Amino acid sequence: MQPHSLVAIVTLLSLILYFSMGLGVARARQKCGIQAPTMTGDPVLERCIRVQANTLEWLPIFLVSMWLFALYWNDLVAAGVGLVWIVGRVLYGRGYVADPAKRETGFVIQALACAVLLFGALGRVVYVLAVAGA
């Protein structure tokens, strides 16, 4: 297996997840009869749009952090934490669409996974710079 292949797979899975959320918006539009560019008018449509938009807001933080973690620490661990992030996003999305009060568990899971990747990568980069400068 090529270096970082696991993180590459998780990256592609996260993009498939995002794509599926876009399809969820399209299904909600079709079901409620609200066509683009209208963004309001049906609570389920509005929640589907918010789930997709919130995932897009998190993707840059997640992807950059996961790749830097893989480069500076470990590909397998980065991919594993990345899968946890995906599970958190799925739980968040399903919970939010069903009832916004049910989004918290998924949000916490994905936020913690992202924090591990972000601060793990940052800590390792700082350490490498400190050692190289010594």
URZI-V683668 format. One record per residue. SS is DSSP state (h for helix, s for strand, l for the rest). NEAR is the number of other ideal C-beta (glycine too) atoms within 12 Angstrom. D_CENTER is the distance of its C-alpha to the mean C-alpha in Angstrom with 2 decimals. Layout:
ss=SS near=NEAR d_center=D_CENTER
ss=SS near=NEAR d_center=D_CENTER
This chain:
ss=l near=11 d_center=24.59
ss=l near=9 d_center=23.70
ss=l near=15 d_center=22.17
ss=l near=24 d_center=18.38
ss=h near=16 d_center=18.36
ss=h near=26 d_center=16.08
ss=h near=37 d_center=13.36
ss=h near=22 d_center=14.18
ss=h near=24 d_center=13.78
ss=h near=36 d_center=10.31
ss=h near=29 d_center=9.47
ss=h near=18 d_center=11.33
ss=h near=25 d_center=9.88
ss=h near=40 d_center=6.32
ss=h near=22 d_center=8.68
ss=h near=18 d_center=10.77
ss=h near=35 d_center=8.37
ss=h near=30 d_center=8.09
ss=h near=18 d_center=11.82
ss=h near=23 d_center=12.58
ss=h near=34 d_center=11.40
ss=h near=23 d_center=13.82
ss=h near=18 d_center=16.37
ss=h near=29 d_center=16.00
ss=h near=34 d_center=17.02
ss=h near=20 d_center=19.86
ss=h near=20 d_center=21.01
ss=h near=31 d_center=21.10
ss=h near=26 d_center=23.08
ss=h near=17 d_center=25.43
ss=h near=15 d_center=25.99
ss=h near=22 d_center=26.83
ss=l near=12 d_center=28.59
ss=l near=23 d_center=26.92
ss=l near=15 d_center=26.62
ss=l near=15 d_center=24.69
ss=l near=9 d_center=24.89
ss=l near=16 d_center=25.45
ss=l near=20 d_center=22.40
ss=l near=16 d_center=24.24
ss=l near=17 d_center=26.78
ss=l near=22 d_center=25.04
ss=h near=18 d_center=22.90
ss=h near=26 d_center=20.83
ss=h near=28 d_center=20.21
ss=h near=23 d_center=19.30
ss=h near=31 d_center=16.73
ss=h near=34 d_center=15.21
ss=h near=33 d_center=15.17
ss=h near=28 d_center=13.62
ss=h near=39 d_center=10.71
ss=h near=33 d_center=10.15
ss=h near=21 d_center=10.94
ss=h near=28 d_center=8.84
ss=h near=39 d_center=5.58
ss=h near=23 d_center=7.58
ss=h near=18 d_center=8.53
ss=h near=34 d_center=5.52
ss=h near=27 d_center=5.01
ss=h near=16 d_center=8.47
ss=h near=26 d_center=8.37
ss=h near=42 d_center=5.94
ss=h near=32 d_center=7.87
ss=h near=23 d_center=11.12
ss=h near=38 d_center=11.07
ss=h near=44 d_center=10.47
ss=h near=29 d_center=13.20
ss=h near=28 d_center=15.47
ss=h near=38 d_center=15.28
ss=h near=32 d_center=16.26
ss=h near=21 d_center=18.98
ss=h near=24 d_center=20.43
ss=l near=29 d_center=20.03
ss=l near=23 d_center=19.25
ss=h near=27 d_center=17.44
ss=h near=20 d_center=17.62
ss=h near=24 d_center=16.28
ss=h near=40 d_center=13.33
ss=h near=32 d_center=12.57
ss=h near=24 d_center=13.25
ss=h near=37 d_center=10.99
ss=h near=42 d_center=8.16
ss=h near=28 d_center=9.31
ss=h near=29 d_center=9.40
ss=h near=42 d_center=5.73
ss=h near=37 d_center=5.68
ss=h near=25 d_center=8.82
ss=h near=34 d_center=7.87
ss=h near=42 d_center=5.77
ss=h near=30 d_center=8.89
ss=h near=27 d_center=11.19
ss=h near=35 d_center=10.10
ss=h near=39 d_center=10.65
ss=h near=25 d_center=13.80
ss=h near=25 d_center=15.07
ss=h near=33 d_center=14.75
ss=h near=31 d_center=16.45
ss=h near=18 d_center=19.10
ss=l near=13 d_center=19.80
ss=h near=22 d_center=17.93
ss=h near=11 d_center=19.46
ss=h near=18 d_center=17.55
ss=l near=28 d_center=14.00
ss=h near=17 d_center=14.61
ss=h near=21 d_center=14.16
ss=h near=31 d_center=10.64
ss=h near=30 d_center=9.83
ss=h near=20 d_center=11.86
ss=h near=26 d_center=10.46
ss=h near=41 d_center=6.85
ss=h near=28 d_center=8.83
ss=h near=21 d_center=11.32
ss=h near=37 d_center=9.38
ss=h near=36 d_center=8.14
ss=h near=24 d_center=11.79
ss=h near=28 d_center=13.24
ss=h near=41 d_center=11.84
ss=h near=28 d_center=12.76
ss=h near=21 d_center=16.09
ss=h near=28 d_center=16.91
ss=h near=32 d_center=16.75
ss=h near=21 d_center=18.63
ss=h near=20 d_center=21.17
ss=h near=25 d_center=21.89
ss=h near=21 d_center=22.34
ss=h near=16 d_center=24.69
ss=h near=16 d_center=26.50
ss=h near=17 d_center=27.03
ss=h near=13 d_center=28.38
ss=h near=11 d_center=30.61
ss=h near=10 d_center=32.04
ss=h near=9 d_center=32.59
ss=h near=8 d_center=34.35
ss=l near=7 d_center=36.59
